[in-house]
Amino acid sequence: MKMYILILKDVPTGHAINSAAHAALACYLKFRDTSAMHEWLTSFKKVSCKVTPEELDAAKEAASDFVTITESNLDGVVTAVAFCPRENWPSIFKTFKLWK
């Protein structure tokens, strides 16, 4: 059981770190009443990836249970998307590069 957090690759590092933290919390709050989220709370496993806008769109088409994060200091642009935790992920998620 793990949560994926996808961060757009052109987001500056400081904003990316904050966006990832906000995404994890927002995802928990949005899906806190689901059985998947309750199970995830025993491990807190997350995968943070750096993606292009096209990869982000493809991920949102592959899995519809997500929350979007924007950054007011960057004129409200989307910086990250967090997906509700699950055991099995669509194959596209395995192609994304880890955020480092």
Sequence and secondary structure as in RCSB ss.txt:
>XXXX:A:sequence
MKMYILILKDVPTGHAINSAAHAALACYLKFRDTSAMHEWLTSFKKVSCKVTPEELDAAKEAASDFVTITESNLD
GVVTAVAFCPRENWPSIFKTFKLWK
>XXXX:A:secstr
 EEEEEEETTS HHHHHHHHHHHHHHHHHHHTTSHHHHHHTTT  EEEEEE HHHHHHHHHH   EEEEEEGGGT
TEEEEEEEEEESS  GGGGGSEE  
